[in-house]
């Protein structure tokens, strides 16, 4: 072809250019397609504002990726090269959006549409869970499940309902972690894989509860709870709160006067109340009787409703020197084990002369020779305890405190002295230590702690007072003043003793004169002994209400000795008026002076006054087995 002019050449070139442009445009119209995705939530229909799109043409093997972008209307566009010679081109589309399950599908495209519109609905990623208490296996409410959307930098949370069910929605579809928290429980972290059902068992880190009488259902105040070397008490409503449980299972012992001790193993990882063999072989008591509370005291920690069974101590007294003759003490074990109305004995461990009944590690005991009289046949402390436990006998250590001839003579600087500075002697020709002196306190506390460690169920403190018999006017205490009275000294000593023994699951009882429960509560009878001062620190008040020691006119009786029933019955009720609600009054009964019928009246007075037990006293340890039979009509 020949062009005759410049204009013809120009037109020709323009035609060629137009042809080229038309074909290129057609190519792009036919081969490059814009795909518009209208993305919405399947459940609620609202636009999904963030998404990532990936397209693949399997014929041309062309791929197109639109990175995660944001569009408030849920509209996302992407272009892809297709084969124009395909009759109906198909593409694979993969859509991912935070908080939704990914959606992959294949769709056909129209060759003659510049833009292809596709409506897509995505399903929310949902994690369903069930959460329970690891101890009780009951469902837990108010458990918070938290995860992080690292793409959007947002926090996603959900809280379990009363059935322990939780639903966590819009969870990021990629692998991640869920943090599970609840007040009073260990925080947990679990992995998840974009959905599914979780079953979670949470271990408590703290504990709350209420302790009641199993017989009456009444809440018990000031119950002591021993766990992991620490002691807690219930409040006056019987409620307790332990803010930090031990990590691993540890022995827990619960005690209060008038009830069996209860024990269990407890920790963040486990809680159980029965195991074999019984690890609490040195502790009188029972496995814990506990059920979940019907309603927690406060929201948060698990709550236990604990029930204690009543326990009456029925004991006889055994003098110290019997321990030096195993063949002498064996009949006492037999008597207590076999008698209907005995389950305990009180044995001297620190006697009226200050001598002790075991090989002590207390330095002052070794220096003073208070144990030097122990012979090779002496019943060892561990053997005494083991035999009592084997026979299921409640064992009480009698502990004479300040009447201590042995220490007073060996260390006169610790003795009660006369005005001339010499060691004072009472009418029994015995000496006393000085109850004002803290060195005397420490000596007695050290000895008592050894008995607590040995496994006695109870320590019965006697002579926890100043001297009363003999020429007491000759005594001079230079420590005594308006600021430091006798009653204050005795109170401070007992407070310190109770604090020293607090970590041991041992009961504390103190002997007092029978008249102390009748006189003016503020009157210390010049011996420093007032019930109101002593009972906040003890478990049992054990008054020596021996009718034969009362004088005419006491309690309004012309002859109190002739009123064995009335003295016991009335004194029990009077004493109970003067003690805190958690302290029990358990009287000493005299197993001497009276005949069998009169001694039964003593016991009947205690029974009718609802005493939580009694202890029989005979200085020589001589008893008639008939006294301890329940076959007699005097016992209800």
VEXDREN-2710 file (C-alpha; in Angstrom, 1 decimal):
% VEXDREN-2710
k/r/px/py/pz
1/UNK/0.0/0.0/0.0
2/UNK/1.2/3.4/-1.1
3/UNK/0.4/6.6/0.7
4/UNK/0.2/9.7/-1.6
5/UNK/0.4/12.3/1.0
6/UNK/1.5/13.1/4.4
7/UNK/-2.0/13.2/5.6
8/UNK/-2.7/9.8/4.4
9/UNK/0.3/8.5/6.3
10/UNK/-0.9/10.3/9.4
11/UNK/-4.3/8.8/9.1
12/UNK/-2.8/5.4/8.6
13/UNK/-0.7/5.7/11.7
14/UNK/-3.6/7.0/13.7
15/UNK/-5.7/4.0/12.6
16/UNK/-3.0/1.6/13.6
17/UNK/-2.7/3.3/17.0
18/UNK/-6.5/3.2/17.5
19/UNK/-6.5/-0.6/16.6
20/UNK/-3.8/-1.2/19.1
21/UNK/-5.5/0.8/21.8
22/UNK/-8.8/-0.9/21.1
23/UNK/-7.3/-4.3/21.4
24/UNK/-5.4/-3.5/24.6
25/UNK/-8.6/-2.0/26.1
26/UNK/-10.6/-5.1/25.0
27/UNK/-7.9/-7.3/26.5
28/UNK/-8.0/-5.5/29.8
29/UNK/-11.8/-5.5/29.7
30/UNK/-12.0/-9.2/29.0
31/UNK/-8.9/-10.5/30.8
32/UNK/-8.6/-8.3/34.0
33/UNK/-11.6/-8.4/36.1
34/UNK/-12.4/-6.4/39.2
35/UNK/-14.1/-8.5/41.8
36/UNK/-16.1/-6.7/44.5
37/UNK/-16.8/-8.6/47.7
38/UNK/-19.7/-7.3/49.9
39/UNK/-18.8/-8.8/53.3
40/UNK/-21.2/-9.1/56.2
41/UNK/-21.8/-11.0/59.5
42/UNK/-23.9/-14.1/59.0
43/UNK/-25.6/-13.8/62.4
44/UNK/-26.4/-10.1/62.6
45/UNK/-26.0/-8.9/59.0
46/UNK/-23.7/-6.0/59.8
47/UNK/-20.8/-5.2/57.5
48/UNK/-17.4/-6.8/58.3
49/UNK/-15.0/-4.0/58.2
50/UNK/-11.7/-5.8/58.0
51/UNK/-10.7/-8.6/55.7
52/UNK/-8.0/-10.2/53.6
53/UNK/-8.7/-11.5/50.1
54/UNK/-6.8/-14.0/48.1
55/UNK/-7.9/-15.0/44.5
56/UNK/-6.5/-17.8/42.3
57/UNK/-7.2/-18.5/38.6
58/UNK/-6.5/-22.2/38.2
59/UNK/-6.2/-21.9/34.4
60/UNK/-3.8/-19.1/34.2
61/UNK/-2.4/-19.9/37.7
62/UNK/-2.6/-16.2/38.4
63/UNK/-2.9/-15.1/42.0
64/UNK/-4.0/-11.8/43.5
65/UNK/-3.8/-10.9/47.2
66/UNK/-5.4/-7.9/48.9
67/UNK/-3.8/-7.5/52.3
68/UNK/-5.8/-6.9/55.4
69/UNK/-7.7/-3.6/54.7
70/UNK/-10.4/-1.7/56.4
71/UNK/-13.7/-0.6/54.9
72/UNK/-16.5/0.6/57.1
73/UNK/-19.1/-0.6/54.5
74/UNK/-17.6/-4.0/54.2
75/UNK/-16.8/-3.6/50.5
76/UNK/-13.5/-5.0/49.3
77/UNK/-12.2/-5.0/45.7
78/UNK/-9.5/-7.0/44.0
79/UNK/-8.4/-7.5/40.3
80/UNK/-7.4/-10.8/38.7
81/UNK/-6.1/-11.8/35.2
82/UNK/-8.3/-14.5/33.6
83/UNK/-8.1/-16.4/30.3
84/UNK/-10.4/-14.7/27.8
85/UNK/-10.8/-17.9/25.8
86/UNK/-12.4/-19.7/28.7
87/UNK/-16.1/-20.1/28.1
88/UNK/-16.9/-19.4/31.7
89/UNK/-13.8/-18.5/33.8
90/UNK/-13.7/-19.8/37.4
91/UNK/-11.7/-18.4/40.3
92/UNK/-11.0/-19.7/43.9
93/UNK/-11.6/-17.0/46.5
94/UNK/-10.3/-17.2/50.1
95/UNK/-11.5/-14.6/52.6
96/UNK/-10.3/-14.2/56.2
97/UNK/-11.5/-11.7/58.7
98/UNK/-10.5/-11.3/62.4
99/UNK/-13.1/-13.0/64.6
100/UNK/-14.6/-15.0/61.8
101/UNK/-14.1/-18.5/60.4
102/UNK/-12.3/-18.3/57.0
103/UNK/-14.4/-18.9/53.9
104/UNK/-13.0/-20.5/50.7
105/UNK/-15.2/-21.0/47.7
106/UNK/-15.1/-21.2/43.9
107/UNK/-17.2/-18.8/41.7
108/UNK/-17.6/-18.0/38.0
109/UNK/-17.0/-14.6/36.5
110/UNK/-18.7/-12.9/33.6
111/UNK/-16.3/-12.0/30.7
112/UNK/-18.5/-9.1/29.6
113/UNK/-18.7/-7.4/33.0
114/UNK/-16.0/-5.0/34.0
115/UNK/-16.9/-5.6/37.7
116/UNK/-18.2/-8.7/39.3
117/UNK/-20.1/-8.3/42.6
118/UNK/-20.3/-11.1/45.2
119/UNK/-22.1/-11.1/48.5
120/UNK/-20.5/-13.1/51.2
121/UNK/-21.6/-13.9/54.8
122/UNK/-19.0/-15.1/57.3
123/UNK/-19.7/-17.0/60.5
124/UNK/-18.3/-15.6/63.8
125/UNK/-15.5/-17.7/65.4
126/UNK/-17.0/-18.8/68.7
127/UNK/-15.4/-20.7/71.6
128/UNK/-17.8/-22.4/73.9
129/UNK/-16.6/-23.5/77.4
130/UNK/-17.7/-25.2/80.6
131/UNK/-15.9/-24.3/83.8
132/UNK/-16.1/-26.1/87.1
133/UNK/-14.5/-26.2/90.6
134/UNK/-11.7/-28.8/90.7
135/UNK/-12.7/-29.8/94.2
136/UNK/-16.4/-30.1/94.0
137/UNK/-16.8/-30.5/90.2
138/UNK/-19.7/-28.0/90.5
139/UNK/-20.1/-25.3/87.8
140/UNK/-18.5/-21.9/88.4
141/UNK/-20.1/-18.6/87.5
142/UNK/-18.4/-15.3/87.1
143/UNK/-15.3/-16.8/85.5
144/UNK/-13.7/-14.3/83.0
145/UNK/-12.3/-15.6/79.7
146/UNK/-9.9/-13.1/78.0
147/UNK/-8.1/-13.2/74.7
148/UNK/-6.3/-10.6/72.6
149/UNK/-7.0/-9.8/69.0
150/UNK/-3.4/-8.9/68.1
151/UNK/-4.4/-7.7/64.6
152/UNK/-6.9/-5.1/65.9
153/UNK/-5.2/-4.7/69.2
154/UNK/-8.4/-5.3/71.1
155/UNK/-9.4/-7.4/74.1
156/UNK/-12.1/-10.0/73.8
157/UNK/-13.8/-11.1/77.0
158/UNK/-16.7/-13.3/78.2
159/UNK/-18.0/-14.3/81.6
160/UNK/-19.5/-17.7/82.6
161/UNK/-23.1/-18.0/83.7
162/UNK/-24.5/-19.8/86.8
163/UNK/-24.3/-23.1/84.9
164/UNK/-20.6/-22.6/84.2
165/UNK/-21.1/-22.0/80.5
166/UNK/-19.2/-19.3/78.6
167/UNK/-19.4/-18.2/75.0
168/UNK/-16.5/-16.2/73.6
169/UNK/-17.3/-14.6/70.2
170/UNK/-15.3/-12.9/67.5
171/UNK/-12.2/-14.8/68.6
172/UNK/-9.2/-14.3/66.3
173/UNK/-9.1/-17.3/64.0
174/UNK/-5.3/-17.8/64.4
175/UNK/-3.8/-19.8/67.2
176/UNK/-3.8/-18.0/70.5
177/UNK/-4.2/-18.1/74.2
178/UNK/-7.1/-17.6/76.6
179/UNK/-6.5/-16.3/80.1
180/UNK/-9.1/-17.6/82.6
181/UNK/-9.5/-15.8/85.9
182/UNK/-11.9/-15.8/88.9
183/UNK/-11.5/-14.3/92.4
184/UNK/-10.3/-17.0/94.8
185/UNK/-8.9/-19.3/92.1
186/UNK/-5.7/-19.9/90.3
187/UNK/-5.3/-18.0/87.0
188/UNK/-5.1/-20.3/84.0
189/UNK/-3.8/-19.9/80.5
190/UNK/-5.0/-22.4/77.8
191/UNK/-4.3/-22.6/74.1
192/UNK/-7.0/-22.6/71.5
193/UNK/-7.1/-23.2/67.8
194/UNK/-9.7/-20.8/66.5
195/UNK/-12.8/-22.4/67.9
196/UNK/-14.2/-25.5/69.6
197/UNK/-15.3/-26.4/73.1
198/UNK/-13.2/-26.0/76.3
199/UNK/-13.7/-27.9/79.5
200/UNK/-11.9/-26.1/82.3
201/UNK/-11.4/-27.2/85.9
202/UNK/-10.2/-24.4/88.1
203/UNK/-8.2/-25.0/91.3
204/UNK/-8.9/-22.7/94.3
205/UNK/-6.2/-20.4/95.7
206/UNK/-8.2/-19.4/98.8
207/UNK/-11.1/-20.8/100.8
208/UNK/-14.1/-19.7/102.8
209/UNK/-16.7/-21.5/104.8
210/UNK/-18.7/-21.9/107.9
211/UNK/-18.3/-24.4/110.7
212/UNK/-21.3/-25.8/112.5
213/UNK/-22.3/-28.3/115.1
214/UNK/-23.3/-31.5/113.3
215/UNK/-25.9/-32.2/116.0
216/UNK/-27.7/-28.8/116.1
217/UNK/-26.5/-27.0/112.9
218/UNK/-25.5/-24.0/115.1
219/UNK/-22.5/-22.0/113.8
220/UNK/-19.4/-22.3/116.0
221/UNK/-17.5/-19.2/116.9
222/UNK/-13.7/-18.9/117.3
223/UNK/-13.0/-22.4/116.0
224/UNK/-9.2/-22.8/115.3
225/UNK/-8.1/-23.9/111.9
226/UNK/-4.5/-25.2/111.6
227/UNK/-3.1/-25.3/108.0
228/UNK/0.5/-25.1/106.7
229/UNK/1.9/-23.8/110.0
230/UNK/-0.6/-21.0/110.3
231/UNK/-3.7/-20.7/112.5
232/UNK/-7.0/-19.0/111.6
233/UNK/-10.2/-18.7/113.6
234/UNK/-13.8/-18.5/112.6
235/UNK/-15.6/-15.3/113.5
236/UNK/-18.5/-15.1/115.8
237/UNK/-20.8/-16.3/113.0
238/UNK/-18.8/-19.4/112.5
239/UNK/-17.4/-18.1/109.2
240/UNK/-13.7/-18.4/108.1
241/UNK/-11.6/-17.1/105.3
242/UNK/-8.2/-18.5/104.3
243/UNK/-6.7/-16.1/101.8
244/UNK/-3.8/-18.3/100.6
245/UNK/-4.0/-22.0/100.3
246/UNK/-0.7/-24.0/100.2
247/UNK/0.3/-25.0/96.7
248/UNK/0.5/-28.7/97.5
249/UNK/-1.8/-30.7/99.8
250/UNK/-1.1/-30.1/103.5
251/UNK/-2.7/-31.4/106.7
252/UNK/-5.5/-29.2/108.0
253/UNK/-6.8/-29.7/111.5
254/UNK/-9.9/-27.9/112.9
255/UNK/-10.5/-27.8/116.6
256/UNK/-12.8/-26.3/119.2
257/UNK/-13.7/-27.2/122.7
258/UNK/-16.5/-29.8/123.1
259/UNK/-16.1/-31.3/119.7
260/UNK/-14.0/-33.9/118.0
261/UNK/-11.1/-32.4/116.0
262/UNK/-11.6/-32.7/112.2
263/UNK/-8.8/-33.2/109.7
264/UNK/-8.2/-33.4/106.0
265/UNK/-5.5/-32.7/103.4
266/UNK/-6.0/-29.5/101.5
267/UNK/-4.1/-27.5/98.9
268/UNK/-4.6/-25.7/95.6
269/UNK/-4.1/-28.9/93.7
270/UNK/-6.2/-31.2/95.8
271/UNK/-8.7/-31.6/98.6
272/UNK/-9.6/-34.9/100.2
273/UNK/-10.8/-36.1/103.6
274/UNK/-10.1/-39.8/103.6
275/UNK/-6.9/-41.7/103.0
276/UNK/-5.3/-44.9/104.3
277/UNK/-3.4/-45.2/106.4
278/UNK/-4.6/-42.3/108.6
279/UNK/-1.7/-39.8/108.7
280/UNK/-3.1/-38.1/111.8
281/UNK/-2.1/-40.8/114.2
282/UNK/-1.1/-38.4/116.9
283/UNK/-4.4/-36.4/116.7
284/UNK/-7.7/-37.4/118.3
285/UNK/-10.4/-36.6/115.8
286/UNK/-12.3/-37.6/112.7
287/UNK/-12.0/-37.1/109.0
288/UNK/-13.6/-33.8/107.9
289/UNK/-17.3/-33.8/107.2
290/UNK/-17.7/-31.0/104.6
291/UNK/-20.1/-30.2/101.7
292/UNK/-20.3/-27.2/99.4
293/UNK/-22.1/-24.2/100.9
294/UNK/-25.6/-23.6/99.5
295/UNK/-24.5/-20.0/99.1
296/UNK/-21.0/-18.5/99.4
297/UNK/-20.4/-16.0/102.2
298/UNK/-18.8/-13.6/99.7
299/UNK/-18.3/-14.0/96.0
300/UNK/-15.1/-15.5/95.0
301/UNK/-13.4/-18.4/96.8
302/UNK/-15.0/-21.9/97.1
303/UNK/-17.1/-22.3/100.2
304/UNK/-17.3/-25.3/102.5
305/UNK/-20.0/-26.1/105.1
306/UNK/-18.1/-28.1/107.7
307/UNK/-19.8/-30.1/110.5
308/UNK/-18.1/-31.1/113.8
309/UNK/-19.4/-33.9/116.1
310/UNK/-19.6/-33.3/119.8
311/UNK/-17.1/-34.9/122.1
312/UNK/-17.3/-35.4/125.8
313/UNK/-14.0/-35.9/127.7
314/UNK/-14.4/-38.3/130.6
315/UNK/-11.1/-38.7/132.4
316/UNK/-9.3/-39.9/135.5
317/UNK/-6.1/-38.5/137.0
318/UNK/-2.9/-40.5/137.1
319/UNK/0.0/-39.3/139.4
320/UNK/3.4/-38.7/137.9
321/UNK/5.3/-41.5/139.7
322/UNK/3.2/-44.2/138.0
323/UNK/5.1/-43.5/134.8
324/UNK/8.2/-45.0/136.5
325/UNK/6.5/-48.3/136.7
326/UNK/5.0/-49.5/133.4
327/UNK/3.3/-52.4/135.3
328/UNK/1.5/-49.8/137.4
329/UNK/0.2/-47.7/134.5
330/UNK/-0.9/-50.6/132.4
331/UNK/-4.1/-51.1/134.4
332/UNK/-5.1/-47.5/133.8
333/UNK/-4.9/-48.0/130.1
334/UNK/-7.1/-51.1/130.5
335/UNK/-9.6/-49.3/132.8
336/UNK/-10.0/-46.3/130.4
337/UNK/-10.3/-48.5/127.3
338/UNK/-12.8/-50.9/128.9
339/UNK/-15.0/-48.5/130.9
340/UNK/-18.3/-47.2/129.5
341/UNK/-17.9/-43.8/131.1
342/UNK/-14.2/-43.2/130.4
343/UNK/-12.3/-42.2/127.3
344/UNK/-9.4/-40.1/128.6
345/UNK/-6.8/-39.7/131.4
346/UNK/-4.9/-36.8/132.9
347/UNK/-1.3/-37.7/133.7
348/UNK/1.2/-35.6/135.5
349/UNK/3.9/-34.3/133.2
350/UNK/5.2/-31.5/135.4
351/UNK/4.1/-32.4/138.9
352/UNK/3.6/-30.5/142.2
353/UNK/7.3/-30.6/143.1
354/UNK/8.4/-29.3/139.7
355/UNK/9.7/-32.6/138.5
356/UNK/9.0/-33.5/134.9
357/UNK/8.1/-36.8/133.4
358/UNK/10.1/-36.9/130.2
359/UNK/13.7/-36.4/128.9
360/UNK/13.6/-32.7/128.1
361/UNK/15.9/-30.7/125.8
362/UNK/15.1/-27.5/127.7
363/UNK/18.5/-26.2/129.0
364/UNK/17.2/-25.0/132.3
365/UNK/15.5/-28.4/133.0
366/UNK/18.9/-30.1/132.5
367/UNK/20.7/-27.6/134.7
368/UNK/18.1/-27.9/137.5
369/UNK/18.0/-31.6/137.5
370/UNK/14.2/-31.8/137.2
371/UNK/14.5/-34.9/135.1
372/UNK/17.4/-36.6/137.0
373/UNK/15.0/-38.8/138.9
374/UNK/13.8/-40.6/135.7
375/UNK/14.9/-44.3/136.0
376/UNK/15.6/-46.7/133.2
377/UNK/12.2/-48.2/133.4
378/UNK/10.5/-44.9/133.0
379/UNK/7.8/-45.0/130.3
380/UNK/9.1/-42.9/127.4
381/UNK/7.0/-40.0/126.2
382/UNK/6.6/-41.4/122.7
383/UNK/5.6/-44.8/124.0
384/UNK/3.0/-43.2/126.4
385/UNK/1.5/-41.2/123.5
386/UNK/1.6/-44.2/121.1
387/UNK/-0.1/-46.5/123.5
388/UNK/-2.9/-44.0/124.2
389/UNK/-3.5/-43.4/120.5
390/UNK/-3.5/-47.1/119.8
391/UNK/-6.3/-47.6/122.3
392/UNK/-8.1/-44.4/121.2
393/UNK/-7.6/-42.7/124.5
394/UNK/-7.7/-38.9/124.7
395/UNK/-4.5/-38.0/126.7
396/UNK/-4.1/-34.8/128.8
397/UNK/-0.8/-33.6/130.3
398/UNK/-1.3/-32.1/133.7
399/UNK/1.2/-29.2/134.1
400/UNK/1.9/-27.5/137.4
401/UNK/3.2/-24.1/136.6
402/UNK/4.4/-21.8/139.3
403/UNK/4.4/-24.2/142.3
404/UNK/7.9/-25.5/141.5
405/UNK/10.1/-26.4/144.4
406/UNK/12.7/-27.9/142.1
407/UNK/13.4/-24.7/140.1
408/UNK/13.0/-22.4/143.1
409/UNK/15.6/-24.3/145.1
410/UNK/18.0/-24.7/142.2
411/UNK/17.7/-21.0/141.1
412/UNK/16.7/-18.9/144.0
413/UNK/16.8/-15.8/141.8
414/UNK/13.7/-17.2/140.2
415/UNK/11.9/-18.0/143.4
416/UNK/9.1/-16.4/145.4
417/UNK/10.9/-14.9/148.4
418/UNK/10.2/-13.7/151.8
419/UNK/10.9/-10.1/152.8
420/UNK/14.3/-11.1/154.1
421/UNK/15.3/-12.4/150.6
422/UNK/15.2/-16.1/151.5
423/UNK/13.2/-18.6/149.4
424/UNK/9.6/-18.7/150.7
425/UNK/8.2/-22.0/151.9
426/UNK/4.5/-22.8/152.1
427/UNK/2.8/-25.0/154.7
428/UNK/3.5/-28.1/152.6
429/UNK/7.2/-27.3/152.9
430/UNK/7.2/-26.5/149.1
431/UNK/8.6/-23.5/147.2
432/UNK/7.2/-21.4/144.4
433/UNK/8.8/-19.7/141.5
434/UNK/8.0/-16.0/141.0
435/UNK/5.1/-15.6/138.6
436/UNK/6.2/-12.0/137.7
437/UNK/9.5/-13.2/136.1
438/UNK/9.6/-13.7/132.4
439/UNK/12.5/-16.2/132.7
440/UNK/10.0/-18.4/134.7
441/UNK/7.5/-17.9/131.9
442/UNK/9.9/-18.9/129.2
443/UNK/11.0/-22.0/131.1
444/UNK/7.4/-23.2/131.4
445/UNK/6.5/-22.3/127.8
446/UNK/9.5/-24.2/126.5
447/UNK/8.5/-27.3/128.5
448/UNK/4.9/-27.0/127.4
449/UNK/5.9/-26.7/123.7
450/UNK/7.8/-30.0/124.0
451/UNK/4.6/-31.7/125.2
452/UNK/2.6/-30.1/122.3
453/UNK/5.2/-31.4/119.9
454/UNK/5.0/-34.9/121.4
455/UNK/1.3/-35.2/120.5
456/UNK/-0.7/-34.7/123.7
457/UNK/-4.4/-33.9/123.0
458/UNK/-4.5/-31.3/125.7
459/UNK/-2.4/-29.5/128.4
460/UNK/-4.1/-28.9/131.7
461/UNK/-2.3/-26.0/133.5
462/UNK/-2.6/-26.1/137.3
463/UNK/-1.3/-23.6/139.8
464/UNK/-1.4/-20.9/137.3
465/UNK/-1.6/-18.3/140.0
466/UNK/0.2/-16.8/143.0
467/UNK/0.6/-18.7/146.4
468/UNK/-2.4/-19.0/148.6
469/UNK/-1.5/-21.4/151.4
470/UNK/1.0/-20.7/154.3
471/UNK/2.3/-17.4/155.6
472/UNK/1.6/-15.5/152.4
473/UNK/2.0/-12.2/154.3
474/UNK/5.7/-12.9/154.6
475/UNK/6.1/-12.9/150.8
476/UNK/7.5/-9.8/149.1
477/UNK/7.3/-9.2/145.3
478/UNK/9.4/-6.1/144.4
479/UNK/7.9/-6.3/140.9
480/UNK/4.4/-5.7/142.1
481/UNK/3.0/-2.2/141.5
482/UNK/-0.1/-0.4/140.5
483/UNK/0.9/-1.0/136.9
484/UNK/1.9/-4.6/137.3
485/UNK/-0.6/-6.4/139.4
486/UNK/-0.8/-10.1/140.1
487/UNK/-3.8/-10.6/137.9
488/UNK/-2.1/-8.7/135.1
489/UNK/1.0/-10.9/135.4
490/UNK/-1.0/-14.1/135.2
491/UNK/-3.0/-12.8/132.3
492/UNK/0.1/-11.8/130.3
493/UNK/1.7/-15.1/131.0
494/UNK/-1.3/-17.1/129.8
495/UNK/-1.6/-14.9/126.7
496/UNK/2.1/-15.6/125.9
497/UNK/1.6/-19.3/126.5
498/UNK/-1.4/-19.5/124.2
499/UNK/0.5/-17.6/121.5
500/UNK/3.4/-20.1/121.8
501/UNK/1.1/-23.1/121.5
502/UNK/-1.1/-21.6/118.8
503/UNK/0.5/-23.4/115.9
504/UNK/-0.2/-26.8/117.5
505/UNK/-3.6/-28.5/117.3
506/UNK/-3.7/-28.9/121.1
507/UNK/-6.3/-27.9/123.6
508/UNK/-5.5/-25.7/126.6
509/UNK/-7.3/-26.0/129.9
510/UNK/-6.7/-24.3/133.2
511/UNK/-7.6/-25.3/136.7
512/UNK/-9.1/-22.7/139.0
513/UNK/-10.5/-22.8/142.5
514/UNK/-14.2/-23.7/142.7
515/UNK/-15.0/-20.4/144.3
516/UNK/-13.6/-18.3/141.5
517/UNK/-16.8/-18.9/139.5
518/UNK/-18.9/-17.5/142.4
519/UNK/-17.1/-14.4/143.7
520/UNK/-17.0/-11.0/142.2
521/UNK/-15.5/-11.4/138.7
522/UNK/-13.1/-8.5/139.4
523/UNK/-11.8/-10.2/142.6
524/UNK/-8.5/-12.1/142.1
525/UNK/-8.5/-13.4/145.8
526/UNK/-5.0/-12.0/146.0
527/UNK/-3.7/-14.9/143.9
528/UNK/-4.0/-13.1/140.4
529/UNK/-6.6/-15.6/139.2
530/UNK/-9.7/-14.1/137.6
531/UNK/-11.8/-16.1/135.1
532/UNK/-12.5/-13.0/133.0
533/UNK/-8.7/-12.6/132.4
534/UNK/-7.9/-16.2/131.6
535/UNK/-10.7/-17.6/129.5
536/UNK/-10.0/-15.6/126.3
537/UNK/-6.8/-17.7/125.8
538/UNK/-8.0/-21.2/126.6
539/UNK/-10.4/-23.9/125.4
540/UNK/-11.6/-25.4/128.6
541/UNK/-12.1/-23.9/132.1
542/UNK/-11.7/-26.7/134.6
543/UNK/-12.9/-25.5/138.0
544/UNK/-12.1/-27.7/141.0
545/UNK/-15.7/-27.7/142.4
546/UNK/-15.1/-30.1/145.2
547/UNK/-18.1/-29.7/147.6
548/UNK/-16.0/-30.8/150.6
549/UNK/-13.7/-27.8/150.1
550/UNK/-16.5/-25.2/150.3
551/UNK/-17.2/-23.7/153.7
552/UNK/-20.6/-23.3/155.4
553/UNK/-22.6/-20.5/153.8
554/UNK/-21.0/-20.9/150.4
555/UNK/-23.6/-21.0/147.6
556/UNK/-26.2/-20.4/150.3
557/UNK/-25.8/-23.9/151.7
558/UNK/-25.4/-24.4/155.4
559/UNK/-23.3/-27.4/154.6
560/UNK/-22.1/-27.5/151.0
561/UNK/-20.4/-30.8/151.6
562/UNK/-23.8/-32.4/152.0
563/UNK/-24.9/-31.0/148.6
564/UNK/-22.8/-32.9/146.0
565/UNK/-25.4/-32.6/143.2
566/UNK/-26.3/-29.0/143.8
567/UNK/-22.8/-27.7/144.1
568/UNK/-21.8/-29.2/140.8
569/UNK/-25.0/-28.4/138.9
570/UNK/-25.1/-24.8/140.1
571/UNK/-21.4/-24.1/139.7
572/UNK/-21.5/-25.4/136.2
573/UNK/-24.2/-22.9/135.2
574/UNK/-22.5/-20.1/137.1
575/UNK/-19.2/-20.7/135.4
576/UNK/-20.7/-20.8/131.9
577/UNK/-22.0/-17.2/132.5
578/UNK/-18.4/-16.0/132.8
579/UNK/-16.7/-17.6/129.8
580/UNK/-16.7/-16.7/126.1
581/UNK/-19.0/-18.7/123.9
582/UNK/-16.2/-20.8/122.5
583/UNK/-14.8/-21.8/125.9
584/UNK/-16.3/-24.9/127.6
585/UNK/-16.5/-25.5/131.3
586/UNK/-15.5/-29.0/132.2
587/UNK/-15.4/-29.6/136.0
588/UNK/-13.1/-31.7/138.2
589/UNK/-15.1/-34.1/140.3
590/UNK/-13.7/-35.5/143.5
591/UNK/-13.3/-39.3/143.6
592/UNK/-12.6/-39.3/147.3
593/UNK/-14.4/-38.4/150.5
594/UNK/-17.8/-39.5/149.2
595/UNK/-19.3/-43.0/148.9
596/UNK/-20.3/-44.4/145.5
597/UNK/-23.9/-43.0/145.6
598/UNK/-22.6/-39.5/146.4
599/UNK/-20.0/-39.6/143.7
600/UNK/-22.7/-40.6/141.3
601/UNK/-24.6/-37.5/142.3
602/UNK/-21.6/-35.4/141.5
603/UNK/-21.6/-36.9/138.0
604/UNK/-25.3/-36.5/137.6
605/UNK/-25.0/-32.8/138.5
606/UNK/-22.6/-32.4/135.6
607/UNK/-24.8/-34.4/133.2
608/UNK/-27.9/-32.4/134.1
609/UNK/-26.0/-29.1/133.6
610/UNK/-24.9/-30.2/130.1
611/UNK/-21.2/-30.2/131.0
612/UNK/-19.1/-31.3/128.0
613/UNK/-17.4/-34.0/130.2
614/UNK/-15.6/-34.2/133.6
615/UNK/-12.4/-35.3/135.1
616/UNK/-12.2/-37.4/138.3
617/UNK/-9.5/-36.5/140.9
618/UNK/-8.0/-38.8/143.4
619/UNK/-4.6/-37.7/144.5
620/UNK/-3.3/-41.3/144.8
621/UNK/-5.0/-42.4/141.6
622/UNK/-7.3/-44.9/143.3
623/UNK/-10.6/-45.5/141.6
624/UNK/-13.5/-48.0/141.8
625/UNK/-14.3/-49.3/138.3
626/UNK/-18.0/-49.4/139.3
627/UNK/-18.0/-45.6/139.2
628/UNK/-17.4/-45.7/135.4
629/UNK/-20.2/-48.0/134.5
630/UNK/-23.2/-46.7/132.4
631/UNK/-25.4/-49.6/133.7
632/UNK/-26.4/-47.7/136.8
633/UNK/-29.7/-45.8/136.8
634/UNK/-28.0/-42.5/137.6
635/UNK/-26.8/-42.0/134.1
636/UNK/-29.2/-40.7/131.4
END
